[in-house]
Amino acid sequence: MAEYWKENYDLRHYLETNWSQIGQELKGKLHIYTGDMDTHYLNPAVELLGDFLESTTDPYYDGTVEYGDGEPHCWGPERSELIRLMAQQVKENTPEGTDTSGWNF
């Protein structure tokens, strides 16, 4: 069962296995936030993911992994800041020539 979950649901495993094919597309697009006192004890898995991302070199992931000191699993930027960060990512990664005239950000 553990192997099934690893092969089908483990994001770190998927990224490690496929980084040479997908890393360039994800460069600068992965931004992960969690508290270091996660209510469901998921922060150790995030730490392993962060360790992998920091080890990437071709390409380097160039993103964010942040831990809230003493915070639970829903920790991260305030909603308004998170929306601003998401809008920035959309703007930076929108293909050239895309009609953005109806966008309100």
MMTF fields as JSON, N, C-alpha, C and O atoms, coordinates in Angstrom:
{
  "mmtfVersion": "1.0.0",
  "mmtfProducer": "UNKNOWN",
  "numBonds": 419,
  "numAtoms": 420,
  "numGroups": 105,
  "numChains": 1,
  "numModels": 1,
  "chainsPerModel": [1],
  "groupsPerChain": [105],
  "chainIdList": ["A"],
  "bondAtomList": [4, 2, 8, 6, 12, 10, 16, 14, 20, 18, 24, 22, 28, 26, 32, 30, 36, 34, 40, 38, 44, 42, 48, 46, 52, 50, 56, 54, 60, 58, 64, 62, 68, 66, 72, 70, 76, 74, 80, 78, 84, 82, 88, 86, 92, 90, 96, 94, 100, 98, 104, 102, 108, 106, 112, 110, 116, 114, 120, 118, 124, 122, 128, 126, 132, 130, 136, 134, 140, 138, 144, 142, 148, 146, 152, 150, 156, 154, 160, 158, 164, 162, 168, 166, 172, 170, 176, 174, 180, 178, 184, 182, 188, 186, 192, 190, 196, 194, 200, 198, 204, 202, 208, 206, 212, 210, 216, 214, 220, 218, 224, 222, 228, 226, 232, 230, 236, 234, 240, 238, 244, 242, 248, 246, 252, 250, 256, 254, 260, 258, 264, 262, 268, 266, 272, 270, 276, 274, 280, 278, 284, 282, 288, 286, 292, 290, 296, 294, 300, 298, 304, 302, 308, 306, 312, 310, 316, 314, 320, 318, 324, 322, 328, 326, 332, 330, 336, 334, 340, 338, 344, 342, 348, 346, 352, 350, 356, 354, 360, 358, 364, 362, 368, 366, 372, 370, 376, 374, 380, 378, 384, 382, 388, 386, 392, 390, 396, 394, 400, 398, 404, 402, 408, 406, 412, 410, 416, 414],
  "bondOrderList": [1, 1, 1, 1, 1, 1, 1, 1, 1, 1, 1, 1, 1, 1, 1, 1, 1, 1, 1, 1, 1, 1, 1, 1, 1, 1, 1, 1, 1, 1, 1, 1, 1, 1, 1, 1, 1, 1, 1, 1, 1, 1, 1, 1, 1, 1, 1, 1, 1, 1, 1, 1, 1, 1, 1, 1, 1, 1, 1, 1, 1, 1, 1, 1, 1, 1, 1, 1, 1, 1, 1, 1, 1, 1, 1, 1, 1, 1, 1, 1, 1, 1, 1, 1, 1, 1, 1, 1, 1, 1, 1, 1, 1, 1, 1, 1, 1, 1, 1, 1, 1, 1, 1, 1],
  "groupList": [{"groupName": "MET", "atomNameList": ["N", "CA", "C", "O"], "elementList": ["N", "C", "C", "O"], "formalChargeList": [0, 0, 0, 0], "bondAtomList": [1, 0, 2, 1, 3, 2], "bondOrderList": [1, 1, 2], "singleLetterCode": "M", "chemCompType": "L-PEPTIDE LINKING"}, {"groupName": "ALA", "atomNameList": ["N", "CA", "C", "O"], "elementList": ["N", "C", "C", "O"], "formalChargeList": [0, 0, 0, 0], "bondAtomList": [1, 0, 2, 1, 3, 2], "bondOrderList": [1, 1, 2], "singleLetterCode": "A", "chemCompType": "L-PEPTIDE LINKING"}, {"groupName": "GLU", "atomNameList": ["N", "CA", "C", "O"], "elementList": ["N", "C", "C", "O"], "formalChargeList": [0, 0, 0, 0], "bondAtomList": [1, 0, 2, 1, 3, 2], "bondOrderList": [1, 1, 2], "singleLetterCode": "E", "chemCompType": "L-PEPTIDE LINKING"}, {"groupName": "TYR", "atomNameList": ["N", "CA", "C", "O"], "elementList": ["N", "C", "C", "O"], "formalChargeList": [0, 0, 0, 0], "bondAtomList": [1, 0, 2, 1, 3, 2], "bondOrderList": [1, 1, 2], "singleLetterCode": "Y", "chemCompType": "L-PEPTIDE LINKING"}, {"groupName": "TRP", "atomNameList": ["N", "CA", "C", "O"], "elementList": ["N", "C", "C", "O"], "formalChargeList": [0, 0, 0, 0], "bondAtomList": [1, 0, 2, 1, 3, 2], "bondOrderList": [1, 1, 2], "singleLetterCode": "W", "chemCompType": "L-PEPTIDE LINKING"}, {"groupName": "LYS", "atomNameList": ["N", "CA", "C", "O"], "elementList": ["N", "C", "C", "O"], "formalChargeList": [0, 0, 0, 0], "bondAtomList": [1, 0, 2, 1, 3, 2], "bondOrderList": [1, 1, 2], "singleLetterCode": "K", "chemCompType": "L-PEPTIDE LINKING"}, {"groupName": "ASN", "atomNameList": ["N", "CA", "C", "O"], "elementList": ["N", "C", "C", "O"], "formalChargeList": [0, 0, 0, 0], "bondAtomList": [1, 0, 2, 1, 3, 2], "bondOrderList": [1, 1, 2], "singleLetterCode": "N", "chemCompType": "L-PEPTIDE LINKING"}, {"groupName": "ASP", "atomNameList": ["N", "CA", "C", "O"], "elementList": ["N", "C", "C", "O"], "formalChargeList": [0, 0, 0, 0], "bondAtomList": [1, 0, 2, 1, 3, 2], "bondOrderList": [1, 1, 2], "singleLetterCode": "D", "chemCompType": "L-PEPTIDE LINKING"}, {"groupName": "LEU", "atomNameList": ["N", "CA", "C", "O"], "elementList": ["N", "C", "C", "O"], "formalChargeList": [0, 0, 0, 0], "bondAtomList": [1, 0, 2, 1, 3, 2], "bondOrderList": [1, 1, 2], "singleLetterCode": "L", "chemCompType": "L-PEPTIDE LINKING"}, {"groupName": "ARG", "atomNameList": ["N", "CA", "C", "O"], "elementList": ["N", "C", "C", "O"], "formalChargeList": [0, 0, 0, 0], "bondAtomList": [1, 0, 2, 1, 3, 2], "bondOrderList": [1, 1, 2], "singleLetterCode": "R", "chemCompType": "L-PEPTIDE LINKING"}, {"groupName": "HIS", "atomNameList": ["N", "CA", "C", "O"], "elementList": ["N", "C", "C", "O"], "formalChargeList": [0, 0, 0, 0], "bondAtomList": [1, 0, 2, 1, 3, 2], "bondOrderList": [1, 1, 2], "singleLetterCode": "H", "chemCompType": "L-PEPTIDE LINKING"}, {"groupName": "THR", "atomNameList": ["N", "CA", "C", "O"], "elementList": ["N", "C", "C", "O"], "formalChargeList": [0, 0, 0, 0], "bondAtomList": [1, 0, 2, 1, 3, 2], "bondOrderList": [1, 1, 2], "singleLetterCode": "T", "chemCompType": "L-PEPTIDE LINKING"}, {"groupName": "SER", "atomNameList": ["N", "CA", "C", "O"], "elementList": ["N", "C", "C", "O"], "formalChargeList": [0, 0, 0, 0], "bondAtomList": [1, 0, 2, 1, 3, 2], "bondOrderList": [1, 1, 2], "singleLetterCode": "S", "chemCompType": "L-PEPTIDE LINKING"}, {"groupName": "GLN", "atomNameList": ["N", "CA", "C", "O"], "elementList": ["N", "C", "C", "O"], "formalChargeList": [0, 0, 0, 0], "bondAtomList": [1, 0, 2, 1, 3, 2], "bondOrderList": [1, 1, 2], "singleLetterCode": "Q", "chemCompType": "L-PEPTIDE LINKING"}, {"groupName": "ILE", "atomNameList": ["N", "CA", "C", "O"], "elementList": ["N", "C", "C", "O"], "formalChargeList": [0, 0, 0, 0], "bondAtomList": [1, 0, 2, 1, 3, 2], "bondOrderList": [1, 1, 2], "singleLetterCode": "I", "chemCompType": "L-PEPTIDE LINKING"}, {"groupName": "GLY", "atomNameList": ["N", "CA", "C", "O"], "elementList": ["N", "C", "C", "O"], "formalChargeList": [0, 0, 0, 0], "bondAtomList": [1, 0, 2, 1, 3, 2], "bondOrderList": [1, 1, 2], "singleLetterCode": "G", "chemCompType": "PEPTIDE LINKING"}, {"groupName": "PRO", "atomNameList": ["N", "CA", "C", "O"], "elementList": ["N", "C", "C", "O"], "formalChargeList": [0, 0, 0, 0], "bondAtomList": [1, 0, 2, 1, 3, 2], "bondOrderList": [1, 1, 2], "singleLetterCode": "P", "chemCompType": "L-PEPTIDE LINKING"}, {"groupName": "VAL", "atomNameList": ["N", "CA", "C", "O"], "elementList": ["N", "C", "C", "O"], "formalChargeList": [0, 0, 0, 0], "bondAtomList": [1, 0, 2, 1, 3, 2], "bondOrderList": [1, 1, 2], "singleLetterCode": "V", "chemCompType": "L-PEPTIDE LINKING"}, {"groupName": "PHE", "atomNameList": ["N", "CA", "C", "O"], "elementList": ["N", "C", "C", "O"], "formalChargeList": [0, 0, 0, 0], "bondAtomList": [1, 0, 2, 1, 3, 2], "bondOrderList": [1, 1, 2], "singleLetterCode": "F", "chemCompType": "L-PEPTIDE LINKING"}, {"groupName": "CYS", "atomNameList": ["N", "CA", "C", "O"], "elementList": ["N", "C", "C", "O"], "formalChargeList": [0, 0, 0, 0], "bondAtomList": [1, 0, 2, 1, 3, 2], "bondOrderList": [1, 1, 2], "singleLetterCode": "C", "chemCompType": "L-PEPTIDE LINKING"}],
  "groupTypeList": [0, 1, 2, 3, 4, 5, 2, 6, 3, 7, 8, 9, 10, 3, 8, 2, 11, 6, 4, 12, 13, 14, 15, 13, 2, 8, 5, 15, 5, 8, 10, 14, 3, 11, 15, 7, 0, 7, 11, 10, 3, 8, 6, 16, 1, 17, 2, 8, 8, 15, 7, 18, 8, 2, 12, 11, 11, 7, 16, 3, 3, 7, 15, 11, 17, 2, 3, 15, 7, 15, 2, 16, 10, 19, 4, 15, 16, 2, 9, 12, 2, 8, 14, 9, 8, 0, 1, 13, 13, 17, 5, 2, 6, 11, 16, 2, 15, 11, 7, 11, 12, 15, 4, 6, 18],
  "groupIdList": [1, 2, 3, 4, 5, 6, 7, 8, 9, 10, 11, 12, 13, 14, 15, 16, 17, 18, 19, 20, 21, 22, 23, 24, 25, 26, 27, 28, 29, 30, 31, 32, 33, 34, 35, 36, 37, 38, 39, 40, 41, 42, 43, 44, 45, 46, 47, 48, 49, 50, 51, 52, 53, 54, 55, 56, 57, 58, 59, 60, 61, 62, 63, 64, 65, 66, 67, 68, 69, 70, 71, 72, 73, 74, 75, 76, 77, 78, 79, 80, 81, 82, 83, 84, 85, 86, 87, 88, 89, 90, 91, 92, 93, 94, 95, 96, 97, 98, 99, 100, 101, 102, 103, 104, 105],
  "secStructList": [7, 2, 2, 2, 2, 2, 2, 2, 2, 7, 2, 2, 2, 2, 2, 2, 2, 2, 2, 2, 2, 2, 2, 2, 2, 2, 6, 6, 6, 7, 3, 3, 3, 3, 3, 6, 6, 7, 6, 6, 1, 7, 2, 2, 2, 2, 2, 2, 2, 2, 2, 2, 2, 2, 2, 7, 7, 6, 6, 7, 7, 7, 7, 3, 3, 3, 3, 3, 6, 6, 7, 7, 6, 6, 7, 1, 1, 7, 2, 2, 2, 2, 2, 2, 2, 2, 2, 2, 2, 2, 2, 2, 2, 1, 7, 6, 6, 7, 7, 7, 6, 6, 7, 7, 7],
  "xCoordList": [0.818, 0.0, 0.873, 0.604, 1.921, 2.807, 3.433, 3.54, 3.84, 4.444, 3.426, 3.777, 2.182, 1.115, 0.947, 0.893, 0.865, 0.706, 1.932, 1.801, 3.111, 4.329, 4.299, 4.594, 3.951, 3.943, 2.82, 2.958, 1.726, 0.557, 0.246, -0.461, 0.762, 0.359, 1.502, 1.262, 2.724, 3.852, 4.471, 5.171, 4.196, 4.678, 6.207, 6.787, 6.853, 8.324, 8.883, 9.8, 8.339, 8.786, 8.589, 9.474, 7.447, 7.174, 8.178, 8.725, 8.415, 9.363, 10.773, 11.47, 11.196, 12.533, 12.69, 13.719, 11.667, 11.715, 11.704, 12.33, 10.998, 10.768, 11.414, 11.148, 12.254, 12.788, 13.496, 13.367, 14.228, 14.957, 14.009, 14.387, 12.786, 11.804, 10.918, 10.517, 10.601, 9.62, 10.202, 9.527, 11.431, 12.026, 12.054, 11.77, 12.388, 12.465, 11.109, 11.042, 10.029, 8.683, 8.258, 7.427, 8.807, 8.418, 9.335, 9.048, 10.42, 11.404, 10.723, 10.103, 10.852, 10.288, 8.788, 8.198, 8.164, 6.711, 6.266, 5.072, 7.169, 6.798, 7.004, 8.124, 5.912, 5.942, 5.129, 3.909, 5.82, 5.209, 5.346, 6.422, 4.222, 4.182, 3.535, 2.517, 4.121, 3.51, 4.05, 5.151, 3.254, 3.742, 4.663, 4.545, 5.585, 6.481, 5.873, 6.518, 4.629, 3.889, 2.586, 1.505, 2.711, 1.548, 0.645, 1.108, -0.638, -1.625, -1.672, -1.978, -1.372, -1.431, -0.04, 0.101, 0.99, 2.376, 2.85, 3.581, 2.421, 2.837, 4.113, 4.732, 4.509, 5.687, 6.966, 7.807, 7.192, 8.406, 8.449, 9.521, 7.305, 7.275, 7.589, 8.275, 7.094, 7.399, 8.889, 9.5, 9.469, 10.909, 11.708, 12.702, 11.285, 11.952, 11.799, 12.747, 10.604, 10.386, 11.284, 11.9, 11.356, 12.223, 13.683, 14.403, 14.123, 15.506, 15.777, 16.823, 14.825, 15.007, 15.082, 15.989, 14.132, 14.117, 15.403, 15.933, 15.911, 17.178, 18.347, 19.348, 18.237, 19.331, 19.304, 20.259, 18.243, 18.147, 19.181, 19.467, 19.73, 20.737, 20.475, 20.971, 19.742, 19.585, 18.13, 17.776, 17.29, 17.566, 17.364, 16.786, 17.861, 17.561, 16.112, 15.678, 15.351, 13.911, 13.549, 12.512, 14.358, 14.166, 12.765, 12.13, 12.3, 10.979, 11.064, 12.067, 10.01, 9.9, 9.459, 8.522, 10.128, 9.634, 9.829, 10.958, 8.714, 8.776, 8.009, 6.965, 8.545, 7.948, 7.599, 8.443, 6.344, 5.938, 6.33, 5.914, 7.119, 7.62, 6.475, 5.83, 6.223, 5.171, 3.766, 2.79, 3.648, 2.35, 1.798, 2.559, 0.459, -0.161, -0.083, 0.552, -0.738, -0.617, -1.185, -0.768, -2.092, -2.676, -1.906, -2.393, -0.718, 0.059, 0.547, 0.88, 0.581, 1.114, 0.811, 0.35, 1.071, 0.795, -0.685, -1.553, -0.949, -2.336, -3.006, -2.337, -4.311, -5.05, -4.736, -4.493, -4.737, -4.48, -3.074, -2.88, -2.098, -0.726, -0.635, 0.045, -1.321, -1.31, -1.927, -1.405, -3.019, -3.652, -2.701, -2.598, -2.0, -1.028, 0.092, 0.488, 0.602, 1.661, 1.183, 1.914, -0.046, -0.597, -0.785, -0.466, -1.297, -1.478, -0.135, -0.034, 0.878, 2.22, 2.714, 3.287, 2.497, 2.909, 2.175, 2.777, 0.886, 0.11, 0.663, 0.87, 0.903, 1.426, 2.788, 3.04, 3.659, 5.016, 5.039, 5.978, 4.024, 4.044, 2.99, 2.782, 2.324, 1.332, 2.073, 2.937, 1.741, 2.421, 2.256, 1.188, 3.309, 3.284, 2.18, 1.992, 1.458, 0.385, -0.978, -1.977, -1.041, -2.314, -3.133, -2.608, -4.417, -5.308, -5.621, -6.325, -5.102, -5.298, -6.188, -6.252, -6.863, -7.633, -8.759, -9.151, -9.288, -10.364, -9.889, -10.711, -8.591, -8.062, -8.1, -7.768, -8.496, -8.643, -7.532, -7.763, -6.376, -5.279, -4.033, -2.997],
  "yCoordList": [-1.179, 0.0, 1.258, 2.218, 1.23, 2.391, 2.664, 3.818, 1.622, 1.796, 2.365, 3.205, 1.927, 2.452, 3.952, 4.724, 4.366, 5.792, 6.579, 7.685, 6.01, 6.695, 6.928, 8.032, 5.922, 6.023, 6.915, 7.497, 7.029, 7.738, 9.074, 9.897, 9.308, 10.517, 11.295, 12.352, 10.812, 11.446, 12.497, 12.163, 13.767, 14.858, 14.887, 15.069, 14.71, 14.726, 13.62, 13.856, 12.421, 11.307, 11.624, 11.364, 12.176, 12.518, 13.557, 13.412, 14.596, 15.632, 15.071, 15.366, 14.266, 13.675, 12.787, 12.818, 12.005, 11.067, 11.783, 11.323, 12.904, 13.562, 14.937, 15.642, 15.335, 16.695, 17.047, 18.172, 16.119, 16.432, 16.762, 17.486, 16.246, 16.532, 17.736, 18.46, 17.971, 19.001, 20.184, 21.2, 20.075, 21.121, 22.478, 23.484, 22.531, 23.824, 24.528, 25.747, 23.764, 24.346, 24.821, 25.722, 24.239, 24.585, 25.615, 26.101, 25.954, 26.885, 28.201, 28.863, 28.563, 29.808, 29.764, 30.783, 28.599, 28.503, 27.743, 27.713, 27.141, 26.365, 27.216, 27.621, 27.482, 28.297, 27.556, 27.44, 27.058, 26.171, 26.808, 27.256, 26.834, 27.402, 26.391, 25.789, 26.204, 25.354, 25.756, 26.293, 25.486, 25.694, 24.559, 23.446, 24.841, 23.77, 22.951, 22.05, 23.271, 22.502, 22.022, 22.186, 21.434, 21.006, 20.098, 19.15, 20.402, 19.671, 18.193, 17.349, 17.879, 16.496, 15.895, 14.845, 16.566, 16.094, 15.915, 14.978, 16.821, 16.769, 17.572, 17.431, 18.408, 19.247, 18.457, 18.95, 17.265, 16.53, 16.171, 16.186, 15.851, 15.555, 16.81, 16.738, 17.958, 19.217, 19.52, 20.03, 19.21, 19.425, 18.559, 19.019, 17.313, 16.447, 17.022, 17.003, 17.536, 18.17, 19.393, 19.597, 20.203, 21.379, 21.011, 21.675, 19.959, 19.498, 19.088, 19.416, 18.369, 17.981, 19.22, 19.339, 20.143, 21.328, 22.128, 22.628, 22.251, 22.974, 22.263, 22.9, 20.958, 20.198, 20.25, 19.811, 20.771, 20.786, 21.743, 22.798, 21.352, 22.196, 22.386, 23.352, 21.533, 21.608, 21.386, 20.31, 22.401, 23.737, 23.77, 22.859, 24.848, 25.104, 25.556, 26.337, 25.097, 25.345, 26.816, 27.234, 27.624, 29.067, 29.446, 30.348, 28.761, 29.046, 29.332, 29.859, 28.985, 29.297, 28.068, 27.372, 27.813, 26.873, 27.6, 27.82, 27.973, 28.728, 27.998, 27.395, 28.062, 27.41, 28.466, 29.278, 28.448, 29.353, 28.771, 27.666, 29.5, 29.035, 28.852, 29.823, 27.601, 27.295, 27.375, 27.377, 27.442, 27.605, 26.263, 25.319, 26.173, 24.94, 24.821, 25.64, 23.788, 23.459, 24.508, 24.547, 25.343, 26.342, 27.653, 28.656, 27.662, 28.885, 29.283, 28.434, 30.568, 31.105, 32.584, 33.18, 33.174, 34.598, 34.898, 34.059, 36.104, 36.561, 36.482, 36.558, 36.331, 36.128, 37.203, 36.874, 38.466, 39.538, 39.417, 39.649, 39.055, 38.87, 37.653, 37.682, 36.584, 35.371, 35.638, 35.171, 36.377, 36.726, 37.574, 37.38, 38.522, 39.351, 38.484, 38.669, 37.542, 36.654, 35.775, 35.55, 35.284, 34.447, 35.256, 34.778, 36.469, 37.33, 37.642, 37.682, 37.861, 38.115, 36.923, 37.093, 35.716, 34.507, 34.38, 34.031, 34.66, 34.581, 35.574, 35.219, 36.8, 37.818, 37.419, 37.565, 36.915, 36.55, 35.328, 35.155, 34.482, 33.223, 33.127, 32.054, 34.226, 34.236, 34.276, 35.128, 33.365, 33.362, 34.69, 35.302, 35.118, 36.349, 36.279, 35.253, 37.377, 37.433, 37.062, 37.16, 36.636, 36.282, 37.542, 38.547, 37.494, 38.631, 38.717, 37.865, 39.736, 39.932, 41.143, 41.614, 41.649, 42.886, 42.768, 43.778, 41.58, 41.411, 41.094, 40.893, 41.043, 40.716, 41.952, 43.047, 41.791, 42.924, 42.996, 43.497, 42.525, 42.638, 43.092, 43.248],
  "zCoordList": [0.0, 0.0, 0.0, -0.722, 0.824, 0.886, -0.48, -0.894, -1.169, -2.498, -3.48, -4.308, -3.404, -4.264, -4.035, -4.992, -2.77, -2.458, -2.927, -3.452, -2.737, -3.175, -4.68, -5.139, -5.439, -6.898, -7.431, -8.507, -6.707, -7.226, -6.565, -7.148, -5.354, -4.626, -3.985, -3.402, -4.072, -3.403, -4.336, -5.291, -4.038, -4.886, -4.944, -6.014, -3.797, -3.798, -4.68, -5.466, -4.555, -5.381, -6.864, -7.68, -7.206, -8.605, -9.113, -10.206, -8.324, -8.744, -8.876, -9.847, -7.907, -7.974, -9.205, -9.881, -9.483, -10.61, -11.948, -12.903, -12.028, -13.318, -13.454, -14.428, -12.504, -12.515, -13.824, -14.308, -14.393, -15.633, -16.779, -17.7, -16.738, -17.793, -17.46, -18.372, -16.189, -15.831, -15.075, -14.911, -14.615, -13.789, -14.449, -13.799, -15.718, -16.406, -16.417, -16.264, -16.596, -16.603, -15.215, -15.106, -14.16, -12.797, -12.161, -11.067, -12.815, -12.271, -11.885, -12.717, -10.61, -10.108, -9.84, -9.482, -10.007, -9.858, -8.612, -8.316, -7.889, -6.7, -5.452, -5.141, -4.743, -3.529, -2.474, -2.582, -1.456, -0.47, 0.916, 1.311, 1.64, 2.981, 3.915, 3.575, 5.085, 6.108, 7.468, 7.59, 8.478, 9.83, 10.224, 9.711, 11.139, 11.576, 12.719, 13.256, 13.086, 14.089, 13.452, 14.016, 12.28, 11.512, 12.342, 12.975, 12.329, 13.107, 12.733, 13.575, 11.486, 11.003, 10.798, 10.171, 11.331, 11.252, 9.8, 9.481, 8.948, 7.553, 7.301, 6.247, 8.255, 8.025, 7.784, 7.031, 8.36, 7.997, 6.509, 5.903, 5.919, 4.481, 3.678, 2.659, 4.128, 3.442, 3.561, 2.622, 4.707, 4.878, 3.907, 3.344, 3.704, 2.719, 1.31, 0.525, 0.99, -0.311, -0.458, -1.504, 0.591, 0.562, 0.375, -0.371, 1.046, 0.89, -0.558, -1.119, -1.157, -2.556, -3.443, -4.267, -3.28, -4.141, -4.005, -4.997, -2.776, -2.575, -3.246, -3.572, -3.456, -4.069, -5.597, -6.239, -6.186, -7.647, -8.233, -7.668, -9.371, -10.022, -11.51, -12.09, -12.127, -13.582, -13.994, -14.478, -13.803, -13.257, -11.745, -11.152, -11.143, -9.744, -9.668, -10.515, -8.69, -8.65, -8.489, -9.003, -7.797, -7.681, -7.184, -7.73, -6.164, -5.617, -4.13, -3.65, -3.398, -1.986, -1.195, -1.587, -0.101, 0.91, 2.232, 2.67, 2.866, 4.125, 5.21, 4.958, 6.432, 7.582, 8.624, 9.004, 9.083, 10.153, 11.498, 11.846, 12.244, 13.53, 14.523, 14.918, 14.927, 15.881, 15.306, 16.057, 13.974, 13.318, 12.839, 12.629, 12.664, 12.176, 10.656, 9.991, 10.114, 8.684, 7.742, 6.585, 8.156, 7.25, 7.258, 6.737, 7.837, 7.907, 6.516, 5.689, 6.285, 5.036, 4.965, 5.939, 3.816, 3.664, 3.912, 3.672, 4.395, 4.544, 3.174, 2.143, 3.169, 1.92, 0.873, -0.289, 1.263, 0.287, -0.306, -1.5, 0.527, 0.041, -0.864, -1.889, -0.484, -1.297, -2.672, -3.685, -2.714, -3.992, -4.832, -6.043, -4.186, -4.912, -5.489, -6.64, -4.699, -5.171, -6.327, -7.292, -6.217, -7.287, -8.569, -9.658, -8.443, -9.615, -10.269, -11.495, -9.466, -9.987, -10.789, -11.866, -10.273, -10.988, -12.321, -13.337, -12.314, -13.557, -14.57, -15.73, -14.154, -15.063, -15.63, -16.826, -14.759, -15.183, -16.091, -16.868, -16.005, -16.742, -17.825, -18.391, -18.122, -19.197, -20.527, -20.732, -21.428, -22.728, -23.461, -23.428, -24.111, -24.877, -25.926, -26.58, -26.077, -27.059, -26.505, -27.217, -25.245, -24.633, -24.399, -23.919, -24.735, -24.512, -23.024, -22.481, -22.374, -20.942, -20.675, -19.539, -21.678, -21.537, -20.514, -19.93, -20.277, -19.316, -17.912, -17.018, -17.697, -16.383, -15.5, -15.953, -14.259, -13.337, -12.292, -11.192, -12.597, -11.629, -12.312, -11.666]
}
